[in-house]
Amino acid sequence: MEKNIKEEFISTLSHEIRTPLTSIKGFAQTMLSSWDMLDDNKKKEFLEIILNQSKRLINLVENVLNVAKIDSNSSNIILSKVDINKITTNCINLIKIANSDFEFCADLSKSELYSLCDSDKTQQILLNILDNAVKYSINSKKIEIKTNNKNDFNVISIKNFGNYIEEDKIEKIFEKFYRIDSYIQSTTQGSGLGLYIAKSLIEKMQGKIEVKSSKEDKFVEFLIYLPIYEIEKLTKNIGV
């Protein structure tokens, strides 16, 4: 069974790599062979396609490299005091650039929230989940983001609408080789590595991630729990 899943993953990954490469090659060849016949608007359109497909390919390669680091336990985690509201706001501003047609509704805690985590890895996780929320929104252009604290954790909620995940599939979406028919295998593109990477990094920072979903209300909510910053925990982790 595991062999079949891995073979399917390799097949999917090969397809995901081949698709942007084919686009990049095709549009580059068209521009080289027909440069004088293309007007400036068409040249710009082709260059934008090449740029977007290049970004897609880079993201895919980075995901594969991240998985390799995680599986070999060589993913370096640098713990520090991170302002959760600030890093969440920064990630929202970044995701807006590529998704200007979406409404990102932020309801951030009025209290200061500081976590003991890796700033770069936390940004990677948040951008991954936000991008995921955009991809799998159906008939909705609204994403809700909230922050608060609960017990020993600061919590970041990212919620999209128009789709849902069946309860018995929720845990499986974080598996490296698993793909869900109704959610992961929708009309969107992807290798299915992002959520595995996000969960792995969160757990390496002593956090956790949960998913809530409703078929009736058609929403998917990711809840990211990161440990509250305490100086005692920091000195313990760095061996002081």
C-alpha positions in Angstrom: 0.0 0.0 0.0 2.8 2.4 1.0 4.6 1.6 -2.2 1.6 2.5 -4.3 1.1 5.8 -2.5 4.8 6.6 -3.0 4.6 5.7 -6.7 1.5 8.0 -7.1 3.4 10.8 -5.3 6.4 10.4 -7.6 4.1 10.4 -10.6 2.3 13.5 -9.4 5.6 15.3 -8.6 6.9 14.4 -12.1 3.8 15.9 -13.6 4.0 19.0 -11.4 7.6 19.6 -12.5 7.0 18.9 -16.2 4.0 21.3 -16.5 5.8 24.6 -15.6 8.9 23.5 -17.5 6.9 22.8 -20.6 5.2 26.3 -20.3 8.5 28.1 -19.8 10.1 26.3 -22.7 7.1 26.8 -25.0 6.6 30.5 -24.4 10.4 31.2 -24.5 10.6 29.4 -27.9 7.6 31.4 -29.2 9.2 34.7 -28.2 12.5 33.8 -29.7 11.0 32.6 -33.0 8.3 35.3 -33.3 9.8 38.3 -31.6 9.3 40.8 -34.4 5.7 39.7 -34.9 4.7 40.1 -31.2 3.5 43.5 -29.9 4.6 44.8 -26.6 1.4 43.6 -24.7 1.8 40.1 -26.0 5.5 40.0 -25.0 4.6 41.3 -21.6 1.9 38.6 -21.3 4.3 35.8 -22.3 7.0 37.1 -19.9 4.5 37.2 -17.0 3.6 33.5 -17.7 7.2 32.5 -17.8 7.8 34.4 -14.5 4.8 32.8 -12.8 5.7 29.3 -13.9 9.3 29.9 -12.8 8.0 30.8 -9.3 5.8 27.8 -9.3 8.7 25.5 -10.1 10.9 27.2 -7.5 8.2 26.7 -4.8 7.9 23.0 -5.8 11.7 22.4 -5.6 11.8 24.3 -2.2 9.1 22.1 -0.9 10.9 18.9 -1.9 14.1 20.2 -0.3 12.2 21.1 2.9 10.8 17.6 3.1 14.2 16.1 2.6 15.5 18.3 5.5 12.6 17.4 7.8 13.0 13.7 7.1 16.7 13.8 7.8 16.2 15.9 10.9 18.5 18.6 9.5 15.9 21.3 9.5 17.5 24.0 11.6 15.1 25.7 14.1 16.3 28.9 15.7 14.1 29.9 18.6 13.5 33.5 19.5 10.9 35.9 20.8 8.4 36.4 17.9 5.6 39.0 17.8 2.7 36.9 16.5 0.5 39.9 15.6 3.3 41.5 13.7 4.4 38.4 11.7 0.8 37.6 10.9 0.2 41.1 9.6 3.4 40.9 7.5 2.2 37.5 6.0 -1.2 38.9 5.2 0.4 41.9 3.4 2.6 39.5 1.4 -0.2 37.2 0.3 -2.3 40.2 -0.7 0.2 41.1 -3.4 -0.6 38.0 -5.4 -4.3 37.8 -4.5 -5.6 41.4 -4.7 -9.1 40.1 -5.6 -9.4 38.4 -2.1 -10.6 40.1 1.1 -8.4 39.3 4.0 -10.3 40.1 7.2 -7.9 40.3 10.1 -9.2 40.3 13.7 -5.9 40.4 15.7 -5.7 40.3 19.5 -5.5 43.7 21.1 -3.0 42.2 23.6 0.6 41.6 22.7 1.3 38.0 21.7 4.8 36.7 21.8 5.8 33.1 21.0 9.0 31.2 21.3 9.5 30.0 17.8 11.6 30.4 14.6 10.6 33.6 12.8 11.5 32.4 9.3 9.8 29.0 9.7 6.7 30.7 11.2 6.5 33.0 8.2 6.9 30.0 5.9 4.1 28.2 7.7 1.7 31.1 7.7 2.2 31.9 4.0 1.7 28.2 3.2 -1.6 28.0 5.1 -2.8 31.4 3.7 -1.9 30.3 0.2 -3.7 27.0 0.8 -6.8 28.9 2.0 -6.9 31.0 -1.1 -6.4 28.0 -3.4 -9.3 26.0 -1.9 -11.8 28.8 -1.5 -14.9 28.0 -3.7 -17.3 30.8 -4.6 -15.8 33.0 -1.9 -13.1 35.6 -1.9 -13.0 36.0 1.8 -10.3 34.8 4.2 -10.6 35.4 8.0 -7.5 35.6 10.2 -7.6 35.8 13.9 -5.1 35.7 16.8 -5.6 35.1 20.5 -4.1 33.0 23.3 -5.2 29.8 24.9 -3.5 28.3 27.9 0.2 28.0 27.1 -0.2 28.8 23.4 -0.8 31.8 21.1 -3.3 30.7 18.4 -3.5 31.9 14.8 -6.7 31.0 13.0 -7.0 31.0 9.2 -10.4 30.3 7.8 -11.7 30.0 4.2 -15.2 29.4 2.8 -17.0 27.4 0.2 -15.3 24.1 0.8 -15.0 21.5 3.5 -13.0 18.5 4.5 -14.7 15.3 5.7 -14.0 14.5 9.3 -12.3 11.2 8.6 -10.0 12.9 6.1 -8.8 15.7 8.4 -5.8 14.0 9.9 -4.8 12.5 6.5 -4.3 15.8 4.8 -1.0 16.2 6.8 0.4 13.0 5.5 3.2 13.3 3.0 1.8 11.1 0.3 -1.9 11.5 0.9 -4.3 13.3 -1.5 -7.9 13.9 -0.9 -10.4 13.5 -3.7 -12.7 16.4 -2.8 -10.1 18.9 -1.3 -6.5 18.4 -2.3 -7.4 17.0 -5.8 -9.8 19.8 -6.6 -9.1 22.0 -9.7 -6.0 23.5 -8.0 -2.5 22.5 -8.6 -0.1 21.3 -6.0 2.1 18.4 -4.9 0.5 17.9 -1.5 3.7 18.6 0.4 2.8 22.0 1.9 0.6 20.8 4.8 3.1 18.0 5.7 5.9 20.6 5.9 3.8 23.0 7.9 2.8 20.5 10.5 6.3 19.1 10.8 7.8 22.6 11.4 5.1 23.5 13.9 5.8 20.3 15.9 9.5 20.9 15.8 8.8 24.2 17.6 6.7 22.4 20.2 3.5 23.7 18.7 0.5 21.9 17.2 -2.0 22.4 14.3 -5.7 21.6 14.2 -8.4 21.7 11.5 -12.1 22.4 11.9 -14.5 22.0 9.0 -18.2 22.0 8.4 -20.2 20.5 5.5 -23.2 22.5 6.4 -21.5 25.9 6.7 -18.8 25.1 4.1 -15.7 26.3 5.8 -12.2 25.1 6.6 -10.3 26.6 9.6 -6.7 25.9 10.4 -5.6 26.6 14.0 -1.9 27.1 14.6 -0.8 26.8 18.2 2.7 28.2 19.0 4.2 28.2 22.6 3.9 31.4 24.5 7.3 33.1 25.0 8.8 32.6 28.4 12.4 33.5 29.2 12.8 30.3 31.2 11.9 28.2 28.1 14.3 30.1 25.9 17.3 29.6 28.2 16.4 26.0 28.6 16.3 25.5 24.8 19.6 27.2 24.1 21.3 25.5 27.0 22.0 28.5 29.3 
